[in-house]
Amino acid sequence: MIRIEDGDRVRTVTVDRPERRNALTREGLDALEAAVTGADRPVVYLRGAGSAFCAGADLDVVEGLDREAAEAFAQRGQRVADAIEAADAVVVAGVDGPARGGGVELALAADIRVATPAATFAEPGVALGLFGAWGGTVRLPRIVGEGEALDLALSGRTVDAEAALRMGLVSRVTDEPRAVADEVAAHDAEAVGVVKERVRDDAPASDQRRREAAAFGRLAARRADAGTEG
């Protein structure tokens, strides 16, 4: 279900279950987490096989779950999304085709979200008497704002790539989303990692500024040392 291809500087992680629009089971979630957290490349490119990015949770798994099992499944998805967000590597999600429910939520956890013109996004859980519980109610308003988040999650409507770009759900629309991963990977790996770490820091602003200055000092000293050695 999860396919890994390691290049020089980019690990490509493909959710490879096109016959189910790349819907994820428990085992698929665990494999996805391992593929991202185990990357020893500075960039991970996350994509879906076939004509969809990811349909989210496999409804065959969700149907019939009792309260305790459903809560555990939600927590499993949350753990995977948290792992994507906290990964040492920069994670670029390339969305080509439909992203639905948990698929949107996994993309939200990525550092950069890029869509092709064929990409569409929806949180259709309300139509099933459910909602996106892999961190969606946390990350979606943080990224697109509370108003857009409520509109998407309460209406269940589908938005295309251009609408997603306008609301900030993705940062680019391009025919070649993989090129964005290569663009990031072409830069200094330590500097790229520091930028992710600093932007993701949710400490008080005074602590963030102190850590920012310290990180800049560390990189500048490394650069000076490299110049001296040269």
One Martini backbone bead per residue (centre of mass of N, CA, C, O) as a GRO file, in nm:
protein
  230
    1MET     BB    1   0.053   0.064  -0.017
    2ILE     BB    2   0.354   0.160   0.037
    3ARG     BB    3   0.582   0.350  -0.157
    4ILE     BB    4   0.944   0.356  -0.202
    5GLU     BB    5   1.170   0.626  -0.322
    6ASP     BB    6   1.521   0.678  -0.346
    7GLY     BB    7   1.704   0.950  -0.373
    8ASP     BB    8   1.946   1.166  -0.313
    9ARG     BB    9   1.718   1.398  -0.166
   10VAL     BB   10   1.451   1.220  -0.227
   11ARG     BB   11   1.156   1.091  -0.089
   12THR     BB   12   0.917   0.879  -0.227
   13VAL     BB   13   0.571   0.868  -0.124
   14THR     BB   14   0.329   0.615  -0.204
   15VAL     BB   15  -0.006   0.580  -0.230
   16ASP     BB   16  -0.085   0.230  -0.331
   17ARG     BB   17  -0.446   0.229  -0.399
   18PRO     BB   18  -0.626   0.293  -0.666
   19GLU     BB   19  -0.888   0.110  -0.632
   20ARG     BB   20  -0.934   0.313  -0.348
   21ARG     BB   21  -0.815   0.596  -0.370
   22ASN     BB   22  -0.599   0.559  -0.134
   23ALA     BB   23  -0.710   0.427   0.101
   24LEU     BB   24  -0.684   0.386   0.459
   25THR     BB   25  -0.555   0.178   0.680
   26ARG     BB   26  -0.395   0.082   0.948
   27GLU     BB   27  -0.150  -0.028   0.793
   28GLY     BB   28  -0.112   0.220   0.612
   29LEU     BB   29  -0.057   0.423   0.833
   30ASP     BB   30   0.194   0.285   0.951
   31ALA     BB   31   0.359   0.289   0.685
   32LEU     BB   32   0.358   0.593   0.646
   33GLU     BB   33   0.501   0.673   0.901
   34ALA     BB   34   0.763   0.510   0.847
   35ALA     BB   35   0.838   0.649   0.573
   36VAL     BB   36   0.875   0.936   0.693
   37THR     BB   37   1.048   0.893   0.962
   38GLY     BB   38   1.274   0.709   0.793
   39ALA     BB   39   1.400   0.937   0.654
   40ASP     BB   40   1.739   1.032   0.498
   41ARG     BB   41   1.616   1.276   0.365
   42PRO     BB   42   1.536   1.619   0.338
   43VAL     BB   43   1.301   1.506   0.143
   44VAL     BB   44   0.943   1.457   0.111
   45TYR     BB   45   0.733   1.298  -0.130
   46LEU     BB   46   0.378   1.315  -0.142
   47ARG     BB   47   0.164   1.064  -0.293
   48GLY     BB   48  -0.055   0.933  -0.543
   49ALA     BB   49  -0.194   0.684  -0.709
   50GLY     BB   50  -0.310   0.764  -0.996
   51SER     BB   51  -0.618   0.971  -0.983
   52ALA     BB   52  -0.534   1.003  -0.672
   53PHE     BB   53  -0.439   1.089  -0.366
   54CYS     BB   54  -0.673   1.073  -0.114
   55ALA     BB   55  -0.964   0.932   0.062
   56GLY     BB   56  -0.861   0.830   0.327
   57ALA     BB   57  -1.055   0.647   0.490
   58ASP     BB   58  -1.157   0.330   0.506
   59LEU     BB   59  -1.490   0.248   0.524
   60ASP     BB   60  -1.458  -0.056   0.586
   61VAL     BB   61  -1.327   0.008   0.864
   62VAL     BB   62  -1.536   0.205   0.997
   63GLU     BB   63  -1.751   0.018   0.971
   64GLY     BB   64  -1.868  -0.097   1.289
   65LEU     BB   65  -1.743   0.070   1.491
   66ASP     BB   66  -1.688   0.135   1.792
   67ARG     BB   67  -1.614   0.379   1.999
   68GLU     BB   68  -1.326   0.285   2.077
   69ALA     BB   69  -1.224   0.211   1.790
   70ALA     BB   70  -1.275   0.487   1.658
   71GLU     BB   71  -1.089   0.649   1.840
   72ALA     BB   72  -0.831   0.489   1.772
   73PHE     BB   73  -0.835   0.556   1.467
   74ALA     BB   74  -0.810   0.859   1.497
   75GLN     BB   75  -0.542   0.852   1.656
   76ARG     BB   76  -0.380   0.725   1.433
   77GLY     BB   77  -0.411   0.955   1.227
   78GLN     BB   78  -0.294   1.175   1.409
   79ARG     BB   79  -0.013   1.050   1.439
   80VAL     BB   80   0.063   1.069   1.142
   81ALA     BB   81   0.027   1.373   1.106
   82ASP     BB   82   0.230   1.450   1.326
   83ALA     BB   83   0.473   1.309   1.188
   84ILE     BB   84   0.476   1.485   0.939
   85GLU     BB   85   0.511   1.759   1.084
   86ALA     BB   86   0.778   1.646   1.266
   87ALA     BB   87   0.965   1.588   1.060
   88ASP     BB   88   1.282   1.630   0.956
   89ALA     BB   89   1.168   1.646   0.699
   90VAL     BB   90   1.052   1.785   0.421
   91VAL     BB   91   0.706   1.803   0.331
   92VAL     BB   92   0.566   1.726   0.011
   93ALA     BB   93   0.249   1.773  -0.129
   94GLY     BB   94   0.113   1.602  -0.417
   95VAL     BB   95  -0.187   1.704  -0.568
   96ASP     BB   96  -0.362   1.456  -0.772
   97GLY     BB   97  -0.665   1.497  -0.751
   98PRO     BB   98  -0.834   1.362  -0.508
   99ALA     BB   99  -0.906   1.501  -0.180
  100ARG     BB  100  -1.023   1.328   0.115
  101GLY     BB  101  -1.039   1.401   0.418
  102GLY     BB  102  -0.767   1.247   0.528
  103GLY     BB  103  -0.612   1.352   0.281
  104VAL     BB  104  -0.625   1.646   0.363
  105GLU     BB  105  -0.498   1.610   0.649
  106LEU     BB  106  -0.222   1.510   0.552
  107ALA     BB  107  -0.159   1.760   0.382
  108LEU     BB  108  -0.176   1.968   0.617
  109ALA     BB  109   0.092   1.845   0.757
  110ALA     BB  110   0.249   1.957   0.553
  111ASP     BB  111   0.470   2.204   0.450
  112ILE     BB  112   0.387   2.152   0.142
  113ARG     BB  113   0.127   2.243  -0.095
  114VAL     BB  114   0.060   2.087  -0.412
  115ALA     BB  115  -0.116   2.143  -0.719
  116THR     BB  116  -0.300   2.039  -0.965
  117PRO     BB  117  -0.551   2.110  -1.185
  118ALA     BB  118  -0.695   1.821  -1.089
  119ALA     BB  119  -0.744   1.911  -0.813
  120THR     BB  120  -0.932   1.815  -0.516
  121PHE     BB  121  -1.138   1.927  -0.228
  122ALA     BB  122  -1.268   1.750   0.074
  123GLU     BB  123  -1.511   1.740   0.366
  124PRO     BB  124  -1.757   1.476   0.371
  125GLY     BB  125  -1.843   1.365   0.659
  126VAL     BB  126  -2.133   1.486   0.714
  127ALA     BB  127  -2.282   1.289   0.513
  128LEU     BB  128  -2.203   1.042   0.738
  129GLY     BB  129  -2.189   1.153   1.038
  130LEU     BB  130  -1.909   1.299   1.028
  131PHE     BB  131  -1.549   1.376   1.049
  132GLY     BB  132  -1.238   1.523   1.055
  133ALA     BB  133  -1.000   1.331   1.284
  134TRP     BB  134  -0.684   1.401   1.168
  135GLY     BB  135  -0.667   1.721   1.257
  136GLY     BB  136  -0.869   1.908   1.095
  137THR     BB  137  -0.990   2.104   1.328
  138VAL     BB  138  -0.697   2.228   1.363
  139ARG     BB  139  -0.552   2.290   1.078
  140LEU     BB  140  -0.756   2.426   0.892
  141PRO     BB  141  -0.795   2.704   1.046
  142ARG     BB  142  -0.490   2.771   1.051
  143ILE     BB  143  -0.467   2.789   0.728
  144VAL     BB  144  -0.770   2.924   0.624
  145GLY     BB  145  -0.951   2.973   0.849
  146GLU     BB  146  -1.247   2.961   1.010
  147GLY     BB  147  -1.451   3.019   0.784
  148GLU     BB  148  -1.348   2.818   0.569
  149ALA     BB  149  -1.351   2.568   0.750
  150LEU     BB  150  -1.656   2.564   0.807
  151ASP     BB  151  -1.751   2.553   0.520
  152LEU     BB  152  -1.616   2.288   0.437
  153ALA     BB  153  -1.712   2.101   0.683
  154LEU     BB  154  -2.033   2.169   0.667
  155SER     BB  155  -2.084   2.128   0.348
  156GLY     BB  156  -1.878   1.931   0.177
  157ARG     BB  157  -1.745   2.074  -0.038
  158THR     BB  158  -1.591   2.124  -0.351
  159VAL     BB  159  -1.259   2.213  -0.445
  160ASP     BB  160  -1.041   2.352  -0.642
  161ALA     BB  161  -0.727   2.453  -0.703
  162GLU     BB  162  -0.783   2.760  -0.718
  163ALA     BB  163  -0.942   2.780  -0.454
  164ALA     BB  164  -0.717   2.664  -0.276
  165LEU     BB  165  -0.520   2.894  -0.337
  166ARG     BB  166  -0.688   3.136  -0.234
  167MET     BB  167  -0.715   3.005   0.074
  168GLY     BB  168  -0.427   2.842   0.136
  169LEU     BB  169  -0.421   2.526   0.099
  170VAL     BB  170  -0.228   2.609  -0.128
  171SER     BB  171   0.075   2.744  -0.292
  172ARG     BB  172   0.037   2.573  -0.566
  173VAL     BB  173  -0.008   2.549  -0.930
  174THR     BB  174   0.097   2.251  -1.109
  175ASP     BB  175   0.209   2.004  -1.330
  176GLU     BB  176   0.489   1.978  -1.130
  177PRO     BB  177   0.516   1.904  -0.805
  178ARG     BB  178   0.796   1.763  -0.780
  179ALA     BB  179   0.969   2.020  -0.838
  180VAL     BB  180   0.943   2.135  -0.551
  181ALA     BB  181   1.108   1.922  -0.406
  182ASP     BB  182   1.367   1.974  -0.573
  183GLU     BB  183   1.399   2.270  -0.495
  184VAL     BB  184   1.445   2.222  -0.193
  185ALA     BB  185   1.678   1.999  -0.222
  186ALA     BB  186   1.895   2.204  -0.353
  187HIS     BB  187   1.944   2.291  -0.076
  188ASP     BB  188   2.052   2.333   0.223
  189ALA     BB  189   1.975   2.104   0.459
  190GLU     BB  190   2.010   2.260   0.725
  191ALA     BB  191   1.857   2.517   0.650
  192VAL     BB  192   1.590   2.381   0.586
  193GLY     BB  193   1.550   2.257   0.870
  194VAL     BB  194   1.549   2.525   1.026
  195VAL     BB  195   1.306   2.656   0.896
  196LYS     BB  196   1.104   2.449   0.985
  197GLU     BB  197   1.155   2.468   1.289
  198ARG     BB  198   1.084   2.771   1.319
  199VAL     BB  199   0.796   2.778   1.195
  200ARG     BB  200   0.689   2.538   1.393
  201ASP     BB  201   0.718   2.708   1.630
  202ASP     BB  202   0.503   2.742   1.946
  203ALA     BB  203   0.635   2.933   2.109
  204PRO     BB  204   0.698   3.198   2.244
  205ALA     BB  205   0.812   3.473   2.085
  206SER     BB  206   1.072   3.515   2.253
  207ASP     BB  207   1.179   3.226   2.204
  208GLN     BB  208   1.182   3.231   1.899
  209ARG     BB  209   1.386   3.461   1.863
  210ARG     BB  210   1.618   3.327   2.013
  211ARG     BB  211   1.632   3.072   1.831
  212GLU     BB  212   1.674   3.217   1.567
  213ALA     BB  213   1.946   3.351   1.634
  214ALA     BB  214   2.097   3.089   1.705
  215ALA     BB  215   2.061   2.952   1.429
  216PHE     BB  216   2.198   3.168   1.262
  217GLY     BB  217   2.471   3.153   1.406
  218ARG     BB  218   2.531   2.858   1.334
  219LEU     BB  219   2.526   2.892   1.024
  220ALA     BB  220   2.734   3.120   1.001
  221ALA     BB  221   2.970   2.965   1.130
  222ARG     BB  222   2.977   2.736   0.928
  223ARG     BB  223   3.034   2.916   0.683
  224ALA     BB  224   3.299   3.035   0.789
  225ASP     BB  225   3.448   2.765   0.826
  226ALA     BB  226   3.431   2.681   0.528
  227GLY     BB  227   3.593   2.926   0.421
  228THR     BB  228   3.854   2.868   0.578
  229GLU     BB  229   3.904   2.582   0.463
  230GLY     BB  230   3.906   2.693   0.159
   0.00000   0.00000   0.00000
